[in-house]
Amino acid sequence: MSPLATVPCPAVAQPAAAWPDQPVHMVVPFAAGGPTDVAARLLAEELGKVLPQRVIVENRTGAGVVVGSEFVAKAPKDGYTLLYTTIAHSVLRPLFPQLTFDPLADFAPIALIGQVPMVLYINPKVPAKNLKELITLFRDNPGRYHYASSGIGGAVHLASELFLSMAGGLKVQHVPYRGSSAAMPDLLSGNVDMLMDVGTGAMPYVERGELRALGLGSPARSPAAPGVPPISEAGVPGYEAYTWHMLMAPAGTPAPVITRLNGAVNHITGQEAFRHRLLEMAMQVRPSSTPDEAAGFLASETAKWEPVLRRVGMSG
């Protein structure tokens, strides 16, 4: 039996008995100090308060392919290692058809933690005051304007291509950078015209008039970006683009274990103080989600992004 099978949690009353004598490890496939790592550590800290054993965050860089392979390979020997993952795992299959694991079949979703919407920023020199004007401008001037991304095949690149496609197949030149922070100076100077960035970190530039924020990738408005309408309302119906955070276990983990861990996560995400801390990072926290809902969300995201990857020539 997996050591996690005896996990008690606030949502399901269980006797506090045999818990493994080793800490639970939460693998984060990103470097320490980044936004994903910070969110994972906040969750791990709170889980340590409601579980009999503390949760240790283990950073493993090397992209989702390497981390996923290691995670799947060691899962049978280490039944209490969890994976804190993001959108990266939903796009692995078309990028790497030679994968030694299946991003869907080899993982058991525990809970969807939350989503961080994309924000569409433009330089004020671009003659567009709102999203509809921007779409018209791009349509009337194919290939003249440029958008920045954090790198080829990344979430920002894909969200931008999804926007251009859904807005009518707009032709805008792609300029990839090594991260959004590297692209920001060129956006501010006007060397590039648009950036679909993750979260609301650039809102201070908007408040100073140095950038314009024309739309959010979430279906609803966000307190972190007051006054910025959803892209789906502002000119591209049905558009949604965000990074998301999810906690997973190895496939084959007993269902009662998943249920109990899900209850522990929902206990934490249901707390206003925890949601407020992540909202400060622009994450819209799910107060609760079932494993089935998390699995369904993962499948829908995979189906959503695979055609975008193929359209931009990123399939393996």
C-alpha positions as CSV (number, residue, x, y, z in Angstrom):
1,M,0.0,0.0,0.0
2,S,1.2,3.5,-0.8
3,P,2.4,5.4,2.4
4,L,-0.1,8.1,1.4
5,A,-3.0,5.8,1.9
6,T,-3.1,6.8,5.6
7,V,-3.2,10.5,5.0
8,P,-5.8,12.3,7.1
9,C,-7.2,15.6,6.0
10,P,-9.7,18.2,7.3
11,A,-12.3,17.2,4.7
12,V,-12.3,13.5,5.5
13,A,-12.1,12.5,9.1
14,Q,-9.3,9.8,9.4
15,P,-7.4,8.5,12.4
16,A,-4.0,10.1,12.7
17,A,-2.1,6.9,12.6
18,A,0.6,5.4,10.4
19,W,2.1,8.2,8.3
20,P,5.4,7.6,6.5
21,D,8.5,8.3,8.5
22,Q,9.8,10.4,5.6
23,P,8.6,13.9,4.5
24,V,6.4,14.3,1.5
25,H,8.3,15.7,-1.5
26,M,6.6,18.2,-3.8
27,V,8.6,18.4,-7.1
28,V,8.5,21.8,-8.8
29,P,10.0,21.7,-12.4
30,F,11.2,25.3,-12.1
31,A,14.1,27.1,-10.5
32,A,13.7,28.4,-6.9
33,G,12.4,31.9,-6.5
34,G,10.2,32.1,-9.5
35,P,6.4,32.7,-9.3
36,T,5.6,29.0,-9.7
37,D,8.1,28.1,-7.0
38,V,6.7,30.7,-4.6
39,A,3.1,29.5,-5.1
40,A,4.2,25.9,-4.6
41,R,6.0,26.8,-1.4
42,L,3.0,28.6,0.0
43,L,0.9,25.5,-0.7
44,A,3.5,23.2,0.8
45,E,3.7,25.4,3.9
46,E,0.0,25.2,4.5
47,L,-0.2,21.5,3.7
48,G,2.4,21.0,6.5
49,K,0.0,22.5,8.9
50,V,-2.9,20.2,8.2
51,L,-1.0,16.9,7.4
52,P,0.9,14.9,10.0
53,Q,4.1,15.2,8.0
54,R,5.7,18.3,6.5
55,V,6.0,18.8,2.8
56,I,9.4,19.6,1.3
57,V,9.6,21.4,-2.0
58,E,12.2,20.0,-4.4
59,N,13.1,22.1,-7.4
60,R,14.2,20.2,-10.5
61,T,14.9,22.3,-13.5
62,G,15.4,20.9,-17.0
63,A,11.9,21.5,-18.5
64,G,8.8,19.4,-18.1
65,V,10.2,16.6,-20.3
66,V,13.1,15.7,-18.0
67,V,11.2,16.3,-14.8
68,G,8.2,14.3,-16.0
69,S,10.4,11.4,-17.1
70,E,12.2,11.3,-13.7
71,F,8.9,11.6,-11.8
72,V,7.2,8.8,-13.7
73,A,10.3,6.6,-13.4
74,K,10.6,7.0,-9.6
75,A,6.9,6.9,-8.8
76,P,6.7,3.1,-8.0
77,K,9.5,3.4,-5.6
78,D,8.4,6.6,-3.9
79,G,4.7,6.8,-3.4
80,Y,4.6,10.1,-1.6
81,T,6.3,12.3,-4.1
82,L,3.9,14.8,-5.6
83,L,4.3,17.1,-8.7
84,Y,3.3,20.7,-8.7
85,T,2.9,21.5,-12.4
86,T,1.8,24.2,-14.8
87,I,0.6,24.5,-18.3
88,A,3.9,23.0,-19.6
89,H,2.7,19.5,-19.2
90,S,-0.4,20.0,-21.3
91,V,1.7,20.7,-24.5
92,L,4.4,18.0,-24.3
93,R,2.9,15.4,-26.5
94,P,3.0,17.2,-29.9
95,L,6.4,18.8,-29.0
96,F,8.0,15.5,-28.1
97,P,6.4,12.4,-29.7
98,Q,9.2,10.3,-28.5
99,L,8.3,10.9,-24.8
100,T,8.9,8.0,-22.4
101,F,5.7,9.0,-20.5
102,D,2.2,10.2,-21.3
103,P,1.5,13.6,-19.8
104,L,-2.1,12.5,-19.3
105,A,-2.1,8.8,-18.6
106,D,0.9,8.7,-16.2
107,F,-0.3,11.3,-13.8
108,A,-3.2,11.4,-11.4
109,P,-4.5,15.0,-10.9
110,I,-5.2,15.9,-7.3
111,A,-6.6,19.4,-7.5
112,L,-6.5,22.5,-9.7
113,I,-5.0,25.2,-7.6
114,G,-5.7,28.3,-9.7
115,Q,-5.0,30.2,-12.9
116,V,-3.0,33.3,-13.8
117,P,-4.4,35.1,-16.8
118,M,-2.4,36.5,-19.6
119,V,-2.6,40.3,-20.1
120,L,-2.3,41.8,-23.6
121,Y,0.0,44.9,-23.4
122,I,0.9,47.3,-26.2
123,N,3.3,50.2,-26.5
124,P,1.3,53.6,-26.4
125,K,2.8,54.5,-29.8
126,V,0.6,51.9,-31.3
127,P,-2.5,53.8,-32.6
128,A,-5.1,51.6,-30.8
129,K,-7.0,52.6,-27.7
130,N,-8.8,49.3,-27.3
131,L,-8.7,45.7,-28.5
132,K,-11.1,46.1,-31.5
133,E,-8.9,49.0,-32.8
134,L,-5.8,46.9,-32.4
135,I,-7.4,44.0,-34.3
136,T,-8.4,46.4,-37.1
137,L,-4.9,47.9,-37.2
138,F,-3.3,44.5,-37.4
139,R,-5.7,43.3,-40.1
140,D,-5.1,46.4,-42.2
141,N,-1.3,46.2,-41.9
142,P,-0.3,42.6,-42.2
143,G,3.3,41.9,-41.2
144,R,4.0,45.5,-40.3
145,Y,3.7,45.1,-36.5
146,H,5.7,42.9,-34.1
147,Y,4.8,41.0,-30.9
148,A,7.3,39.7,-28.3
149,S,7.2,36.4,-26.5
150,S,9.2,34.8,-23.7
151,G,10.5,32.2,-26.2
152,I,9.4,29.9,-29.0
153,G,6.8,27.3,-27.8
154,G,6.3,28.9,-24.4
155,A,3.0,29.9,-22.9
156,V,3.3,33.5,-24.0
157,H,4.1,32.5,-27.6
158,L,1.1,30.1,-27.8
159,A,-1.3,32.6,-26.1
160,S,-0.3,35.2,-28.7
161,E,-0.8,32.8,-31.6
162,L,-4.1,31.7,-30.3
163,F,-5.2,35.4,-30.1
164,L,-4.0,36.2,-33.6
165,S,-5.8,33.1,-35.0
166,M,-9.1,33.6,-33.2
167,A,-9.0,37.3,-34.1
168,G,-9.2,36.4,-37.8
169,G,-5.8,35.0,-38.7
170,L,-3.9,38.3,-38.2
171,K,-0.3,38.5,-39.5
172,V,2.0,39.9,-36.8
173,Q,5.8,39.3,-36.7
174,H,7.0,37.2,-33.8
175,V,10.1,38.3,-31.9
176,P,11.1,35.7,-29.3
177,Y,13.2,36.7,-26.2
178,R,14.7,34.7,-23.3
179,G,11.9,35.5,-20.9
180,S,9.3,38.2,-20.7
181,S,11.6,40.4,-18.5
182,A,14.0,40.5,-21.4
183,A,11.3,41.6,-23.8
184,M,9.9,44.3,-21.6
185,P,12.6,47.0,-22.3
186,D,11.9,46.6,-26.1
187,L,8.1,46.9,-25.5
188,L,8.6,50.0,-23.4
189,S,10.9,51.6,-26.0
190,G,8.6,50.7,-28.9
191,N,11.0,48.2,-30.6
192,V,8.2,45.7,-30.4
193,D,4.5,46.6,-30.3
194,M,2.7,43.9,-28.3
195,L,3.4,41.5,-25.5
196,M,0.9,38.9,-24.1
197,D,2.5,38.5,-20.7
198,V,1.7,36.2,-17.8
199,G,0.0,38.0,-14.9
200,T,-0.2,41.7,-13.9
201,G,3.4,42.4,-13.1
202,A,3.5,45.1,-15.8
203,M,0.5,47.0,-14.5
204,P,2.6,49.7,-12.9
205,Y,3.8,50.7,-16.4
206,V,0.1,51.0,-17.4
207,E,-0.6,53.2,-14.4
208,R,2.3,55.5,-15.5
209,G,1.1,55.6,-19.1
210,E,4.1,53.7,-20.4
211,L,2.0,50.8,-21.6
212,R,-1.6,50.1,-22.4
213,A,-3.4,46.9,-21.2
214,L,-6.1,46.0,-23.6
215,G,-7.4,42.7,-22.4
216,L,-7.2,39.7,-20.0
217,G,-7.0,36.1,-20.9
218,S,-9.5,35.1,-18.2
219,P,-13.2,34.9,-18.8
220,A,-13.9,37.4,-16.0
221,R,-12.4,40.6,-14.7
222,S,-9.6,40.4,-12.1
223,P,-9.1,42.6,-9.0
224,A,-5.4,42.5,-9.9
225,A,-6.1,44.5,-13.1
226,P,-9.1,46.8,-12.5
227,G,-10.5,48.3,-15.6
228,V,-9.0,45.7,-18.0
229,P,-11.7,43.8,-19.8
230,P,-11.5,40.1,-20.7
231,I,-10.3,39.6,-24.3
232,S,-13.4,37.5,-24.8
233,E,-15.6,40.5,-24.1
234,A,-13.4,43.1,-25.8
235,G,-13.3,41.7,-29.3
236,V,-12.4,37.9,-29.5
237,P,-15.4,35.9,-28.2
238,G,-14.4,32.6,-26.5
239,Y,-10.7,33.5,-26.0
240,E,-9.1,32.3,-22.9
241,A,-5.3,32.0,-22.1
242,Y,-3.7,31.6,-18.8
243,T,-1.1,29.6,-17.0
244,W,-2.5,27.2,-14.4
245,H,-1.2,25.4,-11.4
246,M,-2.1,21.8,-10.5
247,L,-1.0,19.3,-7.9
248,M,-0.6,15.7,-9.2
249,A,0.4,12.3,-8.0
250,P,1.8,9.3,-9.9
251,A,-0.8,7.3,-11.9
252,G,-1.9,4.3,-9.9
253,T,-2.0,6.1,-6.6
254,P,-5.0,4.6,-4.7
255,A,-8.2,6.6,-5.2
256,P,-8.7,7.1,-1.4
257,V,-5.3,8.7,-1.2
258,I,-6.1,11.1,-4.0
259,T,-9.5,12.0,-2.3
260,R,-7.8,12.7,1.0
261,L,-5.1,14.9,-0.5
262,N,-7.7,16.7,-2.5
263,G,-9.6,17.4,0.7
264,A,-6.4,18.8,2.2
265,V,-5.8,21.1,-0.7
266,N,-9.4,22.3,-0.8
267,H,-9.3,23.1,2.9
268,I,-6.3,25.4,2.1
269,T,-7.7,27.0,-1.1
270,G,-10.9,27.6,0.7
271,Q,-9.2,30.0,3.1
272,E,-9.5,33.7,2.3
273,A,-6.0,34.5,3.6
274,F,-4.4,31.9,1.3
275,R,-6.4,33.1,-1.7
276,H,-5.4,36.7,-1.0
277,R,-1.7,35.8,-0.9
278,L,-1.9,34.2,-4.3
279,L,-4.1,37.0,-5.7
280,E,-1.2,39.3,-5.0
281,M,0.6,37.2,-7.6
282,A,-2.4,37.6,-9.9
283,M,-3.5,34.0,-9.4
284,Q,-7.2,33.4,-9.4
285,V,-7.4,30.5,-6.9
286,R,-10.0,27.8,-7.2
287,P,-11.7,27.5,-3.8
288,S,-12.2,23.8,-4.5
289,S,-11.9,21.3,-7.3
290,T,-12.4,17.5,-7.5
291,P,-9.8,15.2,-9.0
292,D,-12.2,14.5,-11.9
293,E,-12.6,18.2,-12.5
294,A,-8.8,18.7,-12.5
295,A,-8.4,15.8,-15.0
296,G,-11.1,17.1,-17.2
297,F,-9.4,20.6,-17.2
298,L,-6.1,19.0,-18.1
299,A,-7.6,17.1,-21.0
300,S,-9.3,20.2,-22.3
301,E,-6.1,22.2,-22.1
302,T,-4.2,19.6,-24.0
303,A,-6.9,19.5,-26.7
304,K,-6.9,23.3,-26.8
305,W,-3.1,23.9,-27.3
306,E,-2.1,20.9,-29.5
307,P,-3.6,22.5,-32.7
308,V,-1.9,25.8,-31.9
309,L,1.5,24.1,-31.6
310,R,0.9,22.3,-34.9
311,R,-0.2,25.5,-36.6
312,V,3.0,27.3,-35.6
313,G,5.1,24.4,-36.6
314,M,6.1,23.3,-33.1
315,S,5.0,19.6,-33.3
316,G,7.9,17.1,-33.0
